[in-house]
Amino acid sequence: MAILGKIRERSLVLIFIIGMALLAFVFTGVFDGNTSTSQDPVLVVGDAEVGIDAFSQQVDFAERSYRMSSMQAVNYAYEQSSNTKAYEQALDALGLFIGKEHIEQFLKTDPNFSSDPQFQGEDGLFDPEKFTDFIIDLSRNNPQGFDQWKAQEASIKSNLRVQQYQDMVNVGLNVTNFEAQQSYALQNDLVDIDYVRIPYAVISDSLVKITKKDIAAYIAKNSDKYKREASRSLRYVQFSEDPTPDDKVLIENELRNLLSERTLFNEVSKQEETFPSLASVEEASIASFVGEYSDLPYNDSFVSKTELSGNYASTLFNLPKGEVFGPYEDNGYSNITRLVSRQKNGKVKARHILVSFKGASRAAETITRTKATARKEANALLRKAKRGSDFAQLARENSDGPSASRGGELPEFVRGDMVAPFSDFVFSNRVGAFGVVETEFGFHVIEIQDKNDVVKLATISKKLIPSEATSNQVFTAATQFELDVQEADFLEQSKLKNYIVKDVDDIKALDESLPLLGSQRQVIRWAFEENTSELAVKRFALTTGGYIIVQISSVKAEGLPDVEEVITAVSPLVIKEKKQEMLLKQLKGFTSLAEVATQFKQTVSTANAINRNTSMLAGSAQEPNVVGRSFGLTPGTTSEPIVGNTGVFMVELKATTPAAALSNYAGYKASIANAAKQNIAQKVDDAVKVSFDITDNRSLYY
């Protein structure tokens, strides 16, 4: 209350400050010539810009059409827009344009146009003249429709240009006989070698001294691997708006009022009116009664015991007809429930084999059997089922129904779910019975698998929500903590008040969600604003209720990390490099594998029939550098020391076995060509875009 009092005392000052801030916003740029950030284009590709209006239309389209989340749609629009602008400039520079004949050819092959009767000639084919007349009519009588066509035509031209360019690239892909022969040799040339491996572990880590300068040099040398996006790390304390026990009692009392009839005086009629309870309301009026008082709609269906969930499922299912249970708490609601009706064996589990015939409802065109033949086949299948044949297999092999792939299995159903003859059979016979039933769809061979009692329940549910007093207390606590951590250490204040601090590391500018909290785009945008510095604090309201107080725990700029940030991960790699240098120096002058093995207490190993394609070396896993160097040796010679993944090697080539020449390498040519053409569209997109400088301002708007 002290905080609210201070706010009231300073309300006039706040109004003045807010008013001046608004004026400053309105007149910024008028007097100093600066433009607002919101005037920046969302995307700049080379010399082409994409403004917020055009970009937001693409975002809206993606959200509506593909049910994407907000940032998924933004990223989709970014890819589409950047591709379009890059291609426009690249293809303009090439002089690649689309003419009338290209569009006509597209219209002829696109079913959206070619199958439209108004564009077809007497032969049923697409008639360009009819389409031209249609467009002329649009231009004269329907300006809005004509504008839509012009936009569609522009899109068609753009897509055709891109397709032509990609087709040209595809045509240019060629594989020579030499390349095919090399691919074949890579997979099939073999060598036999002896080798000695000196593992890096022979040198103790304690003997290798590294400095921060060494680590910095390693990072710089491997900059492609360690270059990073700008990121932020956050910490936050959550203040949840959960109902207190007192709040729950208030909600339960609302439900208790519905457990007995009430008599109230009507000021209009000047008479007392009696309002029914959940127990006394007539069955015909239950749906409207529940609809009036419940936060959840009435479910007018029968359910089996297995379909009920929660701690009170058994209690509810076993209620006598008309009895009411509650209030009870379940899944965030306080409830009272009446058992409206019960049906013994009211829900059935069955499977069937449908034998359809020509002329039956929904029969496939491929079905030609007569009704008499279908009846005969169904009875034959029934006999097999009764004799113990696998019903599921019979269904998979013989059923014409959609459940064939499931072995004829049907979901549980009540009487009204199936056509009358089918329902009459299953609800009139015992579990385990077989039979043949005729319906409009054909003949059904049926097995009754199970039956369950069902009940119909009427539940009035009230969402357990915090009271206004509770919400005010949560707001006050969150606001007080926000003020406290402006002046004091976030972690110390959290510990002082027994608040749980949660950390989130390496958030990127275009991320959408935070762990456990879901979509929190407003938090991420704030974290990356220009004036949000390290240790900045802000309170955010959660859409699910409550608040989080967020602090920026660290700011990482784009580029290479500081040594301290990666010292733990990089140190072993630098040590490994140092060991490589030390071993290479120690191995100088050795020419015999036996001498190396003796000197370093290792053994001479043999690896036969190894090839360059797999680079597998028995006992050392993948060693592509060692295997590759082995193929460059002359039989009987020993290599210089070779740096490998698991140690430093010396190799002696014993024998080579070149692959037998083939009369035809067409298969290898096809394999190389297919590999080259995979994802060609994406590869061409990337190649076109890399030619342009791209400015990405998505994070300023979304």
C-alpha positions in Angstrom: 0.0 0.0 0.0 3.0 2.3 0.6 4.0 2.0 -3.0 0.5 2.7 -4.3 0.4 5.8 -2.0 3.6 7.1 -3.5 2.3 6.6 -7.0 -0.9 8.6 -6.1 1.2 11.4 -4.5 3.3 11.8 -7.6 0.5 11.3 -10.2 0.6 14.9 -11.4 4.4 14.7 -11.9 3.9 11.4 -13.8 1.3 12.9 -16.1 3.6 15.8 -16.9 6.5 13.5 -17.6 4.4 11.2 -19.9 3.0 14.2 -21.7 6.5 15.6 -22.4 7.7 12.2 -23.5 4.8 12.0 -26.0 5.6 15.5 -27.4 9.3 14.5 -27.7 8.2 11.4 -29.7 6.0 13.4 -32.0 8.5 16.1 -32.7 11.6 14.0 -32.9 12.9 14.4 -36.4 11.0 17.6 -37.1 13.6 19.7 -35.4 16.8 17.6 -35.5 16.2 15.9 -38.9 16.6 12.4 -37.5 14.1 9.7 -38.7 12.5 7.3 -36.3 13.8 3.7 -36.2 10.3 2.5 -37.4 11.0 4.2 -40.7 13.9 1.8 -41.5 13.1 -0.9 -44.0 12.6 -4.4 -42.5 15.1 -5.8 -45.1 17.6 -4.4 -47.5 19.0 -6.7 -50.2 21.7 -4.9 -52.3 19.8 -1.9 -53.6 16.3 -3.2 -52.9 14.3 -2.4 -49.8 11.4 -4.2 -48.2 9.1 -1.9 -46.2 7.1 -2.9 -43.1 3.8 -2.9 -45.0 4.8 -5.4 -47.7 6.7 -7.5 -45.1 3.8 -7.6 -42.6 1.4 -8.8 -45.4 3.7 -11.8 -46.0 3.8 -12.4 -42.2 0.0 -12.3 -41.9 -0.3 -14.6 -44.9 2.1 -17.2 -43.3 0.3 -17.1 -40.0 -3.1 -17.6 -41.6 -2.2 -20.1 -44.3 0.4 -22.2 -42.5 -0.6 -21.7 -38.9 2.8 -20.5 -38.0 3.7 -18.8 -34.7 4.6 -15.1 -35.0 8.3 -15.5 -35.3 8.1 -18.5 -37.6 6.0 -16.4 -39.9 8.5 -13.5 -39.7 11.4 -15.9 -40.6 9.4 -17.3 -43.4 8.6 -13.8 -44.8 12.3 -13.0 -44.4 13.4 -16.0 -46.5 10.8 -15.3 -49.2 11.5 -11.6 -49.4 15.3 -11.9 -49.4 15.2 -14.5 -52.1 12.8 -12.5 -54.2 14.8 -9.2 -54.0 18.1 -11.0 -54.7 16.7 -12.8 -57.7 15.1 -9.7 -59.1 18.4 -7.8 -59.2 20.5 -10.8 -60.3 18.2 -11.7 -63.2 17.8 -8.1 -64.3 21.5 -7.9 -64.5 21.5 -11.1 -66.6 18.8 -9.8 -68.9 16.6 -12.8 -68.2 12.9 -11.8 -68.7 9.6 -13.5 -69.2 7.5 -12.9 -72.3 3.8 -13.5 -73.2 4.5 -17.0 -74.5 6.0 -18.1 -71.2 2.9 -16.9 -69.3 0.6 -18.6 -71.8 2.5 -21.8 -71.4 2.2 -21.6 -67.7 -1.6 -20.9 -67.8 -2.0 -24.0 -70.1 -0.4 -26.3 -67.6 -1.7 -24.8 -64.4 -4.9 -26.6 -63.4 -6.2 -23.5 -61.7 -6.5 -21.9 -65.1 -6.6 -24.7 -67.6 -9.4 -26.6 -65.9 -11.7 -23.5 -65.7 -14.5 -23.9 -68.3 -14.7 -20.2 -69.0 -11.1 -20.4 -70.4 -11.6 -23.5 -72.5 -12.3 -23.8 -76.2 -14.7 -26.3 -77.8 -12.0 -29.0 -77.6 -11.9 -28.6 -73.8 -8.4 -27.2 -73.9 -7.2 -23.9 -72.5 -7.8 -21.1 -75.1 -5.5 -18.1 -74.7 -7.8 -15.8 -76.6 -10.7 -16.5 -74.2 -8.4 -15.7 -71.2 -7.3 -12.5 -72.9 -10.9 -11.5 -73.4 -11.5 -12.2 -69.7 -8.6 -9.9 -68.7 -9.8 -7.1 -71.0 -13.2 -7.4 -69.5 -11.7 -7.1 -66.0 -9.8 -4.0 -67.0 -13.0 -2.3 -68.2 -15.6 -3.4 -65.7 -13.8 -4.6 -62.6 -10.8 -2.4 -61.7 -10.2 -4.2 -58.3 -10.2 -7.6 -60.0 -7.8 -6.3 -62.7 -5.4 -5.0 -60.0 -5.5 -8.4 -58.4 -4.7 -10.1 -61.7 -1.8 -7.7 -62.3 -0.4 -8.6 -58.9 -0.8 -12.3 -59.6 0.8 -11.9 -63.1 3.8 -10.2 -61.5 4.1 -13.1 -59.1 3.9 -15.6 -61.9 6.5 -13.8 -63.9 8.8 -13.7 -60.9 8.4 -17.4 -60.2 8.9 -18.3 -63.9 12.1 -16.3 -64.0 13.5 -18.1 -61.0 12.5 -21.4 -62.4 14.1 -20.7 -65.7 17.3 -19.7 -64.0 17.3 -22.9 -61.9 16.6 -25.0 -65.0 19.6 -23.3 -66.7 21.8 -24.3 -63.7 20.5 -27.8 -63.8 21.2 -28.1 -67.5 24.7 -26.9 -66.9 25.4 -29.7 -64.4 27.6 -32.3 -66.2 29.6 -35.2 -65.0 32.6 -36.4 -67.0 33.8 -40.0 -67.4 36.9 -38.9 -65.5 34.9 -37.8 -62.5 32.9 -41.1 -62.6 36.1 -43.1 -62.7 37.6 -41.1 -59.8 34.4 -41.8 -57.8 34.7 -45.5 -58.5 38.3 -45.6 -57.6 37.7 -43.7 -54.4 35.3 -46.4 -53.3 37.1 -49.4 -54.6 40.9 -48.9 -54.6 42.5 -50.7 -51.7 45.8 -50.6 -49.8 47.4 -52.8 -47.2 49.5 -51.0 -44.6 51.5 -51.5 -41.4 51.4 -48.6 -39.0 52.4 -47.4 -35.5 50.1 -45.0 -33.6 51.6 -42.8 -30.9 48.5 -41.7 -29.0 48.4 -38.2 -27.6 48.0 -39.6 -24.1 51.7 -40.7 -24.0 52.3 -37.1 -23.1 50.8 -36.1 -19.8 48.6 -32.9 -19.9 50.6 -31.6 -17.0 53.7 -31.4 -19.3 51.9 -29.1 -21.7 51.9 -25.4 -20.8 49.4 -23.2 -22.5 48.6 -19.5 -22.1 45.6 -17.3 -22.8 47.5 -16.0 -25.8 47.6 -19.6 -27.2 43.9 -19.9 -26.7 43.2 -16.5 -28.3 45.4 -17.6 -31.3 43.5 -20.9 -31.6 40.1 -19.0 -31.6 41.4 -16.6 -34.3 42.7 -19.4 -36.4 39.3 -21.2 -36.2 37.2 -18.1 -36.4 34.6 -19.8 -38.6 33.9 -22.3 -35.9 33.8 -19.8 -33.0 32.2 -16.8 -34.6 28.9 -16.2 -32.8 25.7 -14.1 -33.1 25.0 -11.4 -30.6 23.3 -12.9 -27.6 22.0 -12.1 -24.1 21.8 -14.1 -20.9 18.9 -13.4 -18.6 17.9 -14.2 -15.0 14.4 -13.7 -13.7 12.1 -14.2 -10.7 8.5 -15.2 -11.4 5.5 -14.0 -9.4 2.6 -16.4 -10.2 -1.0 -15.3 -9.8 -2.3 -18.5 -8.2 -5.5 -18.6 -6.2 -5.0 -18.8 -2.5 -7.0 -21.3 -0.3 -9.3 -18.5 0.6 -9.9 -17.7 -3.1 -10.8 -21.4 -3.6 -13.2 -21.3 -0.7 -15.0 -18.3 -2.3 -15.4 -20.2 -5.6 -16.5 -23.4 -3.8 -19.2 -21.4 -2.0 -20.6 -20.2 -5.3 -21.0 -23.9 -6.3 -22.5 -24.8 -2.9 -25.3 -22.3 -3.6 -26.3 -24.6 -6.5 -26.5 -27.7 -4.3 -29.9 -26.7 -2.9 -32.9 -24.9 -4.2 -33.1 -21.1 -3.6 -36.0 -18.8 -3.1 -35.5 -15.2 -4.1 -37.8 -12.2 -4.3 -38.4 -10.9 -7.8 -38.6 -7.1 -7.7 -40.3 -7.0 -11.0 -43.1 -9.5 -10.4 -43.1 -8.7 -6.7 -43.2 -12.5 -6.0 -40.9 -15.1 -4.6 -39.2 -17.3 -7.2 -37.8 -20.8 -6.6 -34.6 -21.7 -8.4 -33.7 -25.4 -8.8 -30.5 -27.0 -7.6 -28.3 -29.2 -9.8 -30.0 -32.2 -8.2 -33.5 -31.0 -8.8 -33.4 -29.4 -12.2 -35.3 -31.4 -14.8 -33.2 -33.6 -17.1 -34.5 -31.7 -20.2 -33.2 -28.4 -18.7 -29.8 -29.6 -17.5 -27.9 -28.3 -20.6 -29.2 -24.8 -20.2 -28.7 -25.0 -16.4 -25.0 -26.0 -16.8 -24.6 -23.4 -19.6 -25.8 -20.6 -17.3 -23.5 -21.4 -14.3 -20.5 -23.3 -15.7 -17.3 -21.9 -17.2 -17.1 -25.1 -19.4 -19.8 -26.3 -21.8 -22.2 -29.2 -21.1 -21.0 -32.5 -22.6 -24.2 -34.3 -23.8 -22.5 -37.7 -24.4 -22.0 -41.0 -22.7 -18.6 -42.0 -21.4 -17.1 -45.2 -20.1 -15.1 -45.4 -16.9 -11.8 -45.5 -18.8 -12.6 -42.2 -20.5 -12.9 -40.3 -17.2 -9.8 -38.8 -15.8 -8.7 -37.2 -12.5 -8.7 -38.4 -8.9 -12.5 -38.6 -8.7 -13.1 -40.6 -11.9 -14.2 -43.8 -10.0 -16.4 -41.8 -7.6 -18.2 -40.0 -10.4 -18.7 -43.2 -12.4 -20.3 -45.0 -9.5 -22.7 -42.3 -8.4 -26.4 -43.4 -8.2 -28.5 -41.8 -10.9 -29.5 -38.2 -10.0 -27.0 -37.9 -7.2 -24.6 -34.9 -7.0 -21.0 -35.0 -5.9 -18.8 -32.0 -5.0 -17.4 -29.4 -4.8 -14.2 -31.1 -5.8 -11.0 -29.7 -7.4 -9.8 -31.1 -10.7 -7.4 -29.7 -13.4 -7.6 -26.1 -12.3 -11.4 -26.0 -11.7 -13.8 -26.5 -8.8 -16.7 -28.7 -9.8 -20.0 -30.2 -8.8 -21.2 -33.2 -10.9 -24.6 -35.0 -11.2 -24.9 -38.4 -12.8 -27.7 -37.8 -15.3 -28.1 -41.3 -16.8 -26.5 -44.7 -16.9 -26.5 -47.4 -19.6 -25.4 -50.9 -19.1 -23.2 -52.2 -21.9 -23.7 -48.8 -23.6 -20.4 -48.7 -25.4 -19.0 -51.4 -27.6 -15.6 -52.3 -29.0 -15.8 -54.3 -32.2 -13.9 -55.0 -35.5 -15.3 -55.8 -38.9 -14.5 -56.9 -42.4 -16.4 -55.0 -45.1 -17.2 -56.9 -48.3 -18.7 -54.3 -50.6 -20.4 -54.8 -54.0 -21.0 -52.7 -57.1 -23.6 -50.1 -56.4 -23.2 -50.1 -52.6 -22.8 -46.7 -50.9 -19.2 -45.4 -51.2 -18.1 -48.5 -53.0 -14.8 -47.9 -54.9 -15.0 -47.9 -58.8 -12.7 -50.9 -58.8 -15.2 -53.1 -57.0 -17.1 -55.1 -59.6 -18.5 -58.1 -57.5 -22.3 -58.5 -57.4 -24.3 -58.4 -54.2 -24.8 -62.1 -54.2 -21.1 -62.7 -54.6 -20.4 -60.3 -51.8 -22.8 -62.1 -49.5 -21.1 -65.4 -50.3 -17.6 -64.1 -49.7 -18.7 -62.5 -46.4 -20.2 -65.8 -45.1 -17.0 -67.6 -46.2 -14.9 -65.2 -44.1 -17.3 -65.6 -41.2 -16.7 -69.3 -41.2 -12.9 -68.8 -41.2 -13.2 -66.3 -38.3 -15.3 -68.7 -36.2 -12.8 -71.5 -36.9 -10.0 -69.4 -35.3 -8.3 -67.7 -38.2 -6.6 -64.4 -37.4 -9.4 -61.9 -37.8 -7.0 -58.9 -38.1 -5.2 -60.7 -41.0 -8.4 -61.5 -42.7 -9.5 -57.9 -42.5 -6.2 -56.6 -43.9 -6.4 -59.0 -46.8 -10.1 -58.8 -47.6 -11.8 -55.7 -46.2 -12.9 -52.9 -48.5 -13.4 -50.5 -45.6 -10.9 -47.8 -44.4 -10.2 -49.8 -41.2 -8.5 -52.6 -43.3 -5.0 -51.4 -42.5 -5.8 -51.5 -38.8 -7.0 -55.1 -39.0 -10.7 -54.0 -39.0 -10.3 -52.2 -35.6 -13.0 -49.6 -34.9 -12.9 -47.0 -32.0 -15.4 -47.6 -29.2 -18.9 -46.5 -30.1 -22.4 -46.0 -28.7 -25.6 -47.0 -30.5 -26.1 -43.9 -32.5 -22.6 -43.8 -33.9 -23.2 -46.7 -36.4 -25.9 -47.4 -39.0 -28.9 -49.3 -37.5 -28.3 -52.9 -38.7 -24.7 -52.7 -37.5 -25.7 -51.3 -34.1 -28.6 -53.7 -33.6 -26.3 -56.7 -34.0 -23.5 -55.5 -31.7 -25.8 -54.2 -28.9 -28.0 -57.4 -29.1 -25.3 -60.0 -28.9 -22.7 -61.1 -26.3 -19.0 -60.3 -26.2 -17.1 -62.7 -28.5 -20.0 -63.2 -30.9 -19.5 -63.3 -34.7 -22.0 -62.5 -37.4 -22.7 -61.1 -40.8 -24.8 -57.9 -41.2 -25.9 -56.2 -44.4 -25.9 -52.4 -44.5 -25.9 -49.8 -47.3 -22.1 -50.1 -47.5 -22.1 -53.9 -48.1 -21.8 -57.0 -45.9 -20.0 -56.7 -42.6 -18.3 -59.7 -40.9 -18.4 -58.5 -37.2 -16.6 -59.6 -34.1 -17.8 -58.1 -30.8 -14.7 -57.6 -28.7 -15.9 -55.8 -25.5 -18.8 -53.9 -23.9 -18.7 -51.3 -21.2 -21.2 -49.5 -19.0 -21.4 -45.8 -19.7 -22.7 -42.7 -17.9 -23.8 -39.2 -18.8 -22.6 -36.6 -16.4 -23.6 -32.9 -15.9 -20.7 -30.9 -14.4 -20.7 -27.3 -13.4 -17.1 -26.0 -13.4 -15.7 -22.8 -12.1 -12.2 -21.8 -13.0 -9.9 -21.4 -10.0 -8.6 -17.9 -10.4 -7.1 -15.5 -7.9 -9.3 -12.9 -6.3 -8.7 -9.2 -6.9 -7.1 -9.0 -3.5 -4.7 -11.8 -4.4 -3.8 -10.2 -7.7 -3.1 -6.9 -6.0 -0.8 -8.6 -3.5 1.1 -10.3 -6.3 1.4 -7.0 -8.2 2.6 -5.2 -5.1 5.2 -7.9 -4.4 6.5 -7.9 -8.0 6.7 -4.1 -8.1 8.4 -3.9 -4.8 11.0 -6.4 -5.9 11.5 -4.5 -9.2 12.2 -1.3 -7.2 14.5 -3.2 -4.8 16.8 -4.6 -7.5 17.2 -1.3 -9.2 19.3 -0.2 -6.2 20.7 -3.6 -4.9 22.1 -6.8 -6.2 19.5 -9.0 -8.0 20.8 -12.3 -6.6 21.2 -11.0 -3.0 17.7 -9.5 -3.0 16.3 -12.8 -4.3 18.1 -14.8 -1.6 16.9 -12.3 1.1 13.3 -12.9 0.1 13.6 -16.6 -0.7 12.7 -16.1 -4.3 13.8 -18.7 -6.9 16.0 -17.2 -9.6 16.0 -18.9 -13.0 18.7 -18.4 -15.6 18.4 -18.4 -19.4 21.6 -18.3 -21.4 22.5 -17.3 -25.0 19.2 -15.8 -26.2 19.4 -14.7 -29.8 17.8 -11.5 -31.2 15.1 -13.4 -33.2 14.2 -16.0 -30.6 10.6 -16.2 -29.7 10.3 -18.3 -26.5 11.9 -18.7 -23.1 12.2 -22.1 -21.4 9.2 -22.9 -19.2 7.5 -19.6 -20.1 6.7 -20.1 -23.8 6.4 -17.2 -26.1 8.0 -14.1 -24.6 8.9 -12.0 -27.6 8.4 -8.8 -25.7 11.2 -9.8 -23.2 13.6 -10.7 -26.0 13.0 -7.5 -27.9 13.7 -5.4 -24.8 16.9 -7.4 -24.1 18.2 -6.4 -27.5 17.1 -2.7 -27.5 20.0 -0.3 -27.9 19.5 1.3 -24.6 19.2 -2.0 -22.6 22.5 -2.5 -20.9 23.9 -5.3 -18.8 22.2 -5.6 -15.4 19.2 -3.7 -16.7 15.9 -4.7 -14.9 12.3 -4.7 -16.1 9.0 -6.1 -15.1 6.8 -8.0 -17.6 3.2 -9.2 -17.3 2.6 -12.8 -18.4 -0.3 -13.7 -20.6 -1.0 -16.6 -18.2 -1.2 -14.3 -15.2 1.4 -13.0 -12.9 4.7 -11.2 -13.6 8.4 -11.8 -14.2 11.2 -9.5 -13.1 14.0 -9.8 -15.6 17.6 -8.8 -15.4 20.2 -8.9 -18.2 22.9 -11.0 -16.7 25.4 -10.7 -19.6 25.6 -9.1 -23.0 27.6 -10.9 -25.7 28.4 -8.9 -28.9 28.6 -10.5 -32.3 32.0 -11.8 -33.2 34.7 -14.0 -31.5 34.2 -14.8 -27.8 36.6 -13.7 -25.1 39.2 -16.2 -24.0 37.5 -16.6 -20.5 34.2 -17.6 -22.1 35.6 -20.6 -24.0 38.7 -21.5 -22.0 37.2 -24.7 -20.6 36.2 -26.0 -24.1 39.2 -24.8 -26.0 42.0 -25.7 -23.6 41.9 -29.5 -24.5 42.1 -28.6 -28.2 45.1 -26.4 -27.7 46.8 -29.0 -25.6 46.2 -31.5 -28.3 47.9 -29.2 -30.9 50.8 -28.7 -28.6 51.2 -32.5 -28.2 51.1 -32.9 -32.0 54.0 -30.5 -32.3 55.9 -32.2 -29.5 55.4 -35.7 -31.0 56.3 -34.5 -34.5 59.6 -33.1 -33.1 60.4 -36.3 -31.2 59.7 -38.5 -34.3 62.2 -36.6 -36.5 64.9 -39.0 -37.9 62.9 -42.2 -37.4 62.6 -44.3 -40.5 61.6 -47.7 -39.1 58.2 -48.6 -37.6 59.9 -51.1 -35.3 62.2 -48.4 -33.9 59.2 -46.0 -33.4 57.2 -48.8 -31.6 60.1 -49.6 -29.4 60.9 -45.9 -28.5 57.3 -45.1 -27.6 56.3 -48.5 -26.2 53.6 -49.1 -28.9 53.0 -52.0 -31.3 53.1 -52.3 -35.0 49.6 -52.9 -36.3 48.3 -54.1 -39.7 45.3 -52.8 -41.7 44.4 -54.5 -44.9 41.9 -53.6 -47.7 41.3 -50.1 -46.5 39.9 -47.4 -48.9 39.6 -43.7 -49.0 35.8 -43.6 -49.0 35.3 -44.9 -45.5 38.8 -43.8 -44.1 38.4 -46.5 -41.4 41.6 -47.7 -39.8 41.2 -50.8 -37.6 42.0 -49.9 -34.0 41.9 -46.1 -34.6 38.4 -45.5 -36.0 38.2 -42.8 -38.7 41.6 -41.4 -39.7 41.0 -39.7 -43.1 44.4 -37.9 -43.1 46.3 -41.1 -42.4 44.4 -43.2 -45.0 44.7 -40.5 -47.6 48.5 -40.2 -47.1 48.8 -44.0 -47.3 47.5 -43.9 -50.9 50.3 -41.5 -51.9 53.1 -43.9 -50.8 55.1 -46.3 -53.0 54.9 -50.0 -51.8 57.7 -50.7 -49.4 58.2 -47.1 -48.3 57.6 -45.5 -44.9 55.8 -42.2 -44.5 56.8 -39.1 -42.6 54.9 -38.7 -39.2 51.3 -38.0 -40.0 49.0 -36.1 -37.7 45.7 -38.0 -37.1 42.6 -37.7 -35.0 43.7 -40.0 -32.2 47.5 -39.7 -32.4 50.5 -39.2 -34.6 51.1 -42.1 -37.1 53.9 -43.6 -39.2 52.8 -45.8 -42.0 54.5 -48.4 -44.3 52.7 -49.3 -47.5 52.8 -53.0 -48.1 50.6 -53.4 -51.2 48.0 -51.6 -53.4 45.1 -53.2 -55.2 43.6 -50.9 -57.8 39.9 -51.4 -58.6 39.3 -53.4 -61.7 38.3 -51.2 -64.6 34.6 -51.1 -65.7 33.4 -51.1 -69.2 30.8 -48.5 -68.4 30.7 -45.9 -65.6 27.1 -44.7 -66.3 25.9 -45.7 -62.8 28.6 -43.7 -61.1 27.9 -40.7 -63.4 24.2 -40.9 -62.5 25.0 -41.1 -58.8 27.2 -38.0 -58.9 24.7 -36.1 -60.9 21.8 -37.0 -58.6 23.9 -35.9 -55.5 24.7 -32.6 -57.2 21.0 -32.0 -58.0 19.8 -32.7 -54.5 18.5 -29.5 -52.9 19.6 -27.6 -56.0 17.0 -24.9 -55.5 18.2 -24.1 -52.0 21.8 -24.1 -53.1 21.0 -21.7 -56.0 19.1 -19.4 -53.7 22.1 -19.2 -51.3 24.5 -18.6 -54.2 22.4 -15.8 -55.6 22.0 -14.1 -52.1 25.6 -14.3 -51.2 26.3 -11.7 -54.0 24.4 -9.0 -52.1 24.9 -7.2 -48.8 21.8 -7.9 -46.7 20.6 -5.7 -43.9 18.3 -7.5 -41.5 16.1 -5.2 -39.3 13.5 -7.8 -38.2 14.3 -7.4 -34.6 13.3 -3.7 -34.7 9.7 -4.6 -35.6 9.0 -8.0 -34.2 
